Amino acid sequence: MMSRLAYYLRRAGSLLKKEGFGVVLLAGVRFLIRRKFLIGFLIESVEYQLMSRFRSVGATLISEPKSELIQSDRVLIYASYDANSLIQGHVLDQLMAFHACGYEIVFVTTSPELPGDAVRTLNAYCKRIIHRQNRGYDFCSWKLGLERAAFETSSLRSLVVMNDSCYGPFFEIEGILSSMRAAQDTVYGLTKSLEISPYIQSYFYHFGAELLKNRLVDDFFSRVRILNSKWAIVRFLEIGSSAWLRSRRIPIKALVDPKDRMVRDIMSQFETTDPVVKPVARIWIDRKLNPFYKRSNGPLV
């Protein structure tokens, strides 16, 4: 109980600093309404529509320096941003790892610039390179990547969308990807959070073949709106995506799920409810559960 209270207090402090008092007040009202009345869900839905009604659904394309046909049945759409317009080492590590596993890569960046040396570096691993305006965060990058890649999702056996917010992989990933591909009717993530409501943390999604064949991915990304508030992204797109999948009876799983007894016991030892904080993230790596580590935690060592 205390850990949950501490989480909400930290969340309120972070929102107050980043978004201002009005957003914190609105979040508090919505929290109380959701806990007391079923109508809270309807209010949230109306609020989402109002927030997005006057925002462009698309994402502005700046340039597309490389555009080759996608021919593999395995695709990675990778969302990246660097304030200095660099291709960081961990980004290359991840592109190389997926390329070695047979994935064709659509790289979407919202960095201020896309210099020629960066394009030459990316050319070795990426089928398509897209530079877009920095609006809408990763969900809009993934959506634009799907649109610009111009392939039929129904022809794929495996689609991964991820961002550059983590280091790794710290061990071989083909075994994990193979297990995900075997679950053809499932959306897989790396970590699941139980805060507020159970949801897959959105730095990584894997969509199985049956979902691609049934065009669920097209429906999934048709929900994406340009929302400039990080809090709104988390609530309506990150947490909201898992709720949307559950409402359609789509199985959602994660490599690290706090509902698993082993995971829950380890997290309780560190008195945390967050499956990606440093102490427990190191254990997932050591046990070869999750090959990635969130950059926001600072250095792993």
QUIMOJO-V362902 format. One record per pair of residues at least 12 apart in sequence whose C-alpha atoms are under 10 Angstrom apart, sorted by the first residue. I is the first residue (numbers start at 1). GAP is how many residues later the second one is. D is the distance in whole Angstrom. If there is no record, write none. Layout:
i=(I:I)
gap=(GAP:GAP)
d=(D:D)
//
This chain:
i=(2:3:3:3:3:4:4:4:4:6:7:7:7:7:7:8:8:8:11:11:12:12:12:12:14:15:15:15:18:18:18:19:19:19:23:23:23:24:27:30:30:31:44:44:45:45:47:48:48:48:48:48:48:49:51:51:51:51:51:51:52:52:52:52:52:53:53:54:54:55:55:55:55:55:56:56:56:56:56:57:57:57:57:57:57:57:57:57:58:58:58:58:58:58:58:58:58:58:59:59:59:59:59:59:59:59:59:59:59:59:59:59:60:60:60:60:60:60:60:60:61:61:61:61:61:61:61:61:61:61:62:62:62:62:62:62:62:62:63:63:63:63:63:63:64:64:64:64:64:64:64:64:65:65:65:65:65:65:65:65:65:66:66:66:66:66:66:66:66:66:66:66:67:67:67:67:67:67:67:67:67:68:68:68:68:68:68:68:69:69:69:69:69:69:70:70:70:70:70:70:70:70:70:70:71:71:71:71:71:71:72:72:72:72:72:72:72:72:73:73:73:73:73:73:73:73:73:73:73:73:74:74:74:74:74:74:74:74:74:74:74:74:74:74:74:75:75:75:75:75:75:75:75:75:75:75:75:75:75:75:75:75:75:76:76:76:76:76:76:76:76:76:76:76:76:76:76:76:76:76:76:76:76:77:77:77:77:77:77:77:77:77:77:77:77:77:77:77:77:77:77:77:77:78:78:78:78:78:78:78:78:78:78:78:78:78:78:78:78:78:78:78:78:78:79:79:79:79:79:79:79:79:79:79:79:79:79:79:79:79:79:79:79:79:80:80:80:80:80:80:80:80:80:80:80:80:80:81:81:81:81:81:81:81:81:81:81:81:82:82:82:82:82:82:83:83:83:83:84:84:84:84:85:85:85:85:85:85:85:85:86:86:86:86:86:86:86:87:87:87:87:87:87:87:87:88:88:89:89:90:90:90:90:90:90:90:91:91:91:91:91:91:91:92:92:92:92:92:93:93:93:93:94:94:94:94:94:94:94:94:94:95:95:95:95:95:96:96:96:96:97:97:97:97:97:97:97:98:98:98:98:98:98:99:99:99:100:100:100:101:101:101:101:101:101:102:103:103:103:103:103:103:104:104:104:104:104:105:105:105:105:105:105:105:105:105:105:106:106:106:106:106:106:106:106:106:106:106:106:107:107:107:107:107:107:107:107:107:107:107:107:107:108:108:108:108:108:108:108:108:108:108:108:108:108:109:109:109:109:109:109:109:109:109:109:110:110:110:110:110:110:110:110:110:110:111:111:111:111:112:112:112:112:113:113:114:114:114:114:127:128:128:128:129:129:129:130:130:130:130:132:132:135:135:135:136:136:136:136:136:136:136:136:137:137:137:137:137:137:137:137:138:138:138:138:138:138:138:139:139:139:139:139:139:139:139:139:139:139:139:139:139:140:140:140:140:140:141:141:141:142:142:142:142:142:142:143:143:143:143:143:143:143:143:143:144:145:146:146:146:146:147:152:152:152:152:153:153:153:153:153:153:153:153:153:154:154:154:154:154:154:154:154:154:154:155:155:155:156:156:156:156:156:156:156:157:157:157:157:157:157:157:157:157:157:158:158:158:158:158:158:158:158:158:158:158:158:158:159:159:159:159:159:159:159:159:159:159:160:160:160:160:160:160:160:160:160:161:161:161:161:161:161:161:162:162:162:162:162:162:163:163:163:163:164:164:164:164:165:165:165:165:165:165:165:166:166:166:166:166:166:166:166:166:167:167:167:167:167:167:167:167:168:168:168:168:168:168:168:169:169:169:169:169:170:170:170:170:170:170:170:171:171:171:171:171:171:171:172:172:173:173:173:173:176:176:176:176:176:176:177:180:180:180:180:180:180:180:181:181:181:181:182:182:183:183:183:183:183:183:183:184:184:184:184:184:184:184:184:185:185:185:185:185:185:185:185:185:185:185:186:186:186:186:186:186:186:186:186:186:186:186:187:187:187:187:187:187:187:187:187:187:187:187:187:187:187:188:188:188:188:188:188:188:188:188:188:188:189:189:189:189:189:189:189:189:189:189:189:189:189:189:190:190:190:190:190:190:190:190:190:190:190:190:190:190:190:190:191:191:191:191:191:191:191:191:191:191:191:191:191:191:191:191:192:192:192:192:192:192:192:192:192:192:192:192:193:193:193:193:193:193:193:193:193:193:194:194:194:194:194:194:194:195:195:195:196:196:197:197:197:197:198:198:198:198:198:198:198:199:199:199:199:199:199:199:199:199:199:199:199:200:200:200:200:200:200:200:200:200:200:200:201:201:201:201:201:201:201:201:202:202:202:202:202:202:203:203:204:205:205:205:206:206:206:207:211:216:216:216:220:220:220:220:221:221:223:223:223:223:223:224:224:224:225:254:254:255:255:255:255:255:256:256:256:256:256:256:257:258:258:258:263:263:263:263:266:266:266:266:267:267:267:267:268:276:276:276:276:276:276:276:277:277:277:277:277:277:278:278:278:278:278:278:278:278:278:279:279:281:281:281:281:282:282)
gap=(269:265:268:269:270:191:192:268:269:266:188:189:265:266:267:20:187:188:13:220:12:13:15:16:217:12:215:216:211:212:213:210:211:212:206:208:209:207:204:13:14:165:191:192:191:195:189:177:179:184:187:188:189:176:174:175:176:177:178:181:172:173:174:175:176:172:173:171:172:81:170:171:172:173:79:80:169:170:171:79:83:86:165:166:167:168:169:170:77:78:82:83:85:86:89:166:167:168:73:74:75:76:77:78:81:82:83:84:85:86:166:167:71:72:73:74:75:80:81:84:47:49:69:70:71:72:73:80:83:87:48:51:52:68:69:70:71:72:51:66:67:68:69:70:44:50:64:65:66:67:68:84:49:51:54:55:58:63:64:65:66:40:41:53:54:56:57:60:61:62:63:64:39:59:60:61:62:63:81:82:83:38:58:59:60:61:81:82:35:58:59:80:81:82:33:34:35:36:57:58:79:80:81:82:32:33:56:80:84:85:30:31:32:33:83:84:85:86:29:30:31:78:80:81:82:83:84:85:86:136:24:25:27:28:29:30:31:81:82:83:84:85:86:107:135:23:24:27:28:29:30:31:52:71:74:76:78:81:82:83:84:85:86:19:22:23:26:27:28:29:30:31:50:66:69:70:82:83:84:85:86:129:130:26:27:28:29:30:31:49:51:64:65:66:67:68:69:72:82:83:84:85:86:13:16:17:27:28:29:30:31:48:51:60:63:64:67:82:83:84:85:86:125:126:12:27:28:29:30:31:51:58:59:60:61:62:63:66:82:83:84:85:86:124:27:28:29:30:31:51:57:58:61:82:83:84:85:27:28:29:30:31:53:56:57:82:83:84:27:28:29:30:31:82:27:28:29:30:27:28:29:30:24:25:26:27:28:29:30:33:25:26:27:28:29:31:32:22:24:27:30:31:32:34:35:30:76:78:79:74:75:76:77:78:79:205:31:72:73:74:75:76:77:29:30:33:72:76:74:75:76:77:68:69:70:72:73:74:75:79:198:12:27:29:30:31:26:28:29:30:28:71:72:74:75:76:77:27:62:71:75:76:79:25:26:27:25:73:74:71:72:73:74:76:77:72:22:23:24:55:56:57:21:22:23:24:55:17:20:21:22:23:24:40:44:55:56:19:20:21:22:23:24:36:39:40:42:43:55:15:16:18:19:20:21:22:23:24:34:35:38:56:20:21:22:23:24:30:32:33:34:35:36:37:55:20:21:22:23:24:25:29:32:36:54:20:21:22:23:24:25:26:27:28:31:20:21:22:23:19:20:21:22:18:19:15:16:17:18:22:17:20:21:16:19:20:14:15:18:19:12:13:91:92:93:88:89:90:91:92:93:94:97:26:88:89:90:91:92:93:96:23:24:25:26:64:65:95:22:23:24:63:64:82:84:85:86:87:88:94:98:99:81:84:85:86:87:20:21:22:18:19:20:21:79:82:18:74:75:77:78:79:80:81:82:77:16:15:71:72:75:71:60:61:63:66:56:58:59:60:61:62:63:64:65:55:56:57:58:59:60:61:62:63:64:54:57:58:51:52:53:54:55:56:57:24:25:27:50:51:52:53:54:55:56:19:20:22:23:24:26:48:49:50:51:52:53:54:22:28:46:47:48:49:50:52:53:58:17:27:28:29:44:45:46:47:48:28:41:42:43:44:45:46:27:40:41:42:43:44:39:40:41:42:39:40:130:131:38:39:127:128:129:130:131:37:38:125:126:127:128:129:130:131:124:125:126:127:128:129:132:133:117:122:123:124:125:126:127:116:121:122:123:124:115:116:118:120:121:122:123:114:115:117:118:119:120:121:116:119:115:117:118:119:14:79:112:113:114:115:29:26:27:28:29:73:74:75:25:26:27:28:26:27:23:24:25:26:27:68:70:22:23:24:25:26:27:28:29:22:23:24:25:26:27:28:29:65:66:67:20:21:22:23:24:25:59:63:64:65:66:67:13:18:19:20:21:22:24:30:55:58:63:64:65:66:67:12:16:17:18:19:20:63:64:65:66:67:12:13:14:15:16:17:18:63:64:65:66:67:68:101:12:13:14:15:16:63:64:65:66:67:85:86:99:100:101:102:12:13:14:62:63:64:65:66:67:83:84:85:90:98:99:101:50:60:61:62:63:64:65:66:67:82:83:84:46:61:63:64:65:66:80:81:82:83:45:63:64:65:79:80:81:44:78:79:39:43:42:43:45:46:41:42:44:45:59:60:61:39:40:41:42:43:44:46:47:53:54:55:58:38:39:40:41:42:43:52:53:54:56:57:33:37:38:40:41:53:74:75:32:35:36:37:39:40:35:91:50:47:48:49:46:47:48:45:39:29:32:34:17:21:24:25:16:20:13:14:17:18:21:12:13:17:12:35:36:29:33:34:35:36:19:20:25:28:33:34:18:15:16:17:12:17:20:21:13:14:17:18:12:13:14:16:12:14:16:17:18:19:20:21:16:17:18:19:20:21:15:16:17:18:19:20:21:22:23:18:21:12:13:16:19:18:19)
d=(10:10:7:7:7:8:9:9:8:10:8:10:9:8:9:10:9:9:9:10:6:9:8:9:10:9:9:8:9:9:9:8:9:8:10:9:10:10:9:8:8:9:9:9:9:10:10:9:9:8:9:7:10:9:9:9:7:10:10:9:9:6:7:7:10:9:10:10:9:10:7:6:8:9:10:10:7:6:9:9:8:10:9:9:7:5:6:9:10:9:7:10:8:7:10:9:8:8:7:7:8:7:8:10:6:7:10:8:6:10:9:8:9:6:5:8:8:10:10:9:10:10:7:6:4:6:10:10:8:9:9:10:10:8:5:5:6:10:9:9:6:5:7:10:9:10:8:6:5:6:9:9:9:9:7:10:9:8:6:7:8:10:10:8:10:9:8:8:7:5:5:8:9:9:6:5:7:8:9:8:10:10:9:5:6:9:8:10:10:7:8:8:8:8:10:7:9:9:7:8:7:8:7:10:10:8:10:8:10:9:8:7:6:10:9:8:9:10:9:8:8:10:9:9:7:4:5:7:8:9:10:10:9:7:5:6:9:9:6:6:5:6:8:10:10:9:9:8:5:5:6:8:10:10:10:10:10:8:9:6:5:6:8:9:8:9:10:6:6:5:6:8:9:10:10:10:8:6:5:6:8:10:9:10:9:6:5:6:7:10:9:8:6:9:10:6:8:9:8:6:5:7:8:9:9:8:7:6:5:6:8:10:10:9:8:7:8:8:6:5:6:8:10:9:10:9:6:5:6:8:10:9:6:8:9:6:7:9:8:6:5:7:9:9:8:6:5:7:7:10:9:8:8:9:6:5:8:9:6:5:5:8:9:9:9:9:7:9:8:8:5:8:9:9:9:6:7:9:7:7:8:10:9:9:5:6:5:6:8:8:8:10:9:8:9:9:7:10:10:9:9:6:9:8:8:10:9:9:10:8:9:8:6:6:8:10:10:9:6:9:9:8:9:9:8:9:10:10:9:7:7:10:10:10:9:9:8:7:7:10:10:9:9:10:6:8:10:9:7:10:10:9:8:10:8:7:9:9:10:10:8:8:9:9:6:8:9:10:9:10:8:6:10:9:10:9:9:9:10:9:9:9:8:7:6:9:10:10:7:5:6:7:9:10:10:10:10:9:6:6:5:6:8:9:6:8:9:7:10:8:10:9:6:8:6:5:6:8:9:9:8:10:8:6:5:6:7:9:10:6:8:10:8:6:9:8:6:5:6:9:8:9:7:10:10:9:6:5:6:5:8:10:8:9:8:8:8:8:7:9:9:8:8:8:10:10:9:7:10:9:9:9:7:9:10:10:9:7:8:10:9:10:7:8:7:9:7:4:6:6:9:9:8:10:10:8:8:8:9:8:8:9:8:7:10:9:9:9:9:9:9:9:10:8:10:7:8:9:10:9:8:9:9:7:7:7:9:10:10:9:10:7:8:9:8:10:10:10:9:9:6:8:10:8:10:10:9:10:9:9:9:10:9:9:9:10:9:9:5:7:9:7:9:8:8:8:8:8:5:4:7:6:9:9:10:8:8:7:10:9:6:9:10:7:8:7:9:8:8:6:4:8:9:7:8:9:10:8:6:10:8:7:6:5:6:10:10:8:9:10:8:6:5:7:8:10:8:9:9:10:9:10:7:6:4:6:9:10:9:8:6:5:7:9:10:8:5:4:6:9:9:5:7:10:8:10:9:9:7:10:9:8:6:6:7:8:10:10:6:5:4:5:8:9:9:6:5:6:6:10:9:9:10:10:6:5:6:9:10:9:9:5:5:8:7:9:9:9:5:7:8:8:9:7:10:9:6:9:9:8:9:9:7:10:10:9:9:9:9:9:9:7:8:7:10:9:10:10:8:8:6:7:8:9:10:9:6:8:9:9:10:10:8:4:5:5:7:9:10:8:6:7:5:6:9:10:10:7:7:9:8:7:6:9:8:7:10:10:6:5:6:7:9:7:6:5:6:10:8:10:9:8:7:6:5:6:9:8:8:6:5:7:8:8:6:5:5:8:7:8:8:6:5:6:9:8:6:5:7:8:10:10:9:8:6:8:9:8:5:5:6:9:10:10:9:6:9:8:9:9:10:9:5:6:5:6:9:9:7:7:10:10:8:10:10:9:8:6:8:6:5:7:9:9:7:9:9:10:9:7:7:9:8:7:7:9:10:9:7:8:8:8:9:9:7:8:9:8:7:9:9:8:8:10:8:8:10:9:10:7:5:8:8:5:7:10:10:9:9:9:10:7:7:10:8:6:10:8:8:7:10:9:9:7:8:10:9:9:10:9:9:9:6:9:9:10:9:9:10:10:10:9:10:10:10:10:9:9:10:10:10:8:8:8:10:9:10:8:10:9:10:9:7:10:9:10:9:9:10:6:6:10:7:9:10:8:7:7:8:8:9:7:8:9:10:9:10:7:9:10:9:6:10:10:10:10:9:7:7:10:9:8:9:8:10:9:6:10:8:8:10:9:6:8:9:7:9:10:9:6:8:9:9:7:9)
//
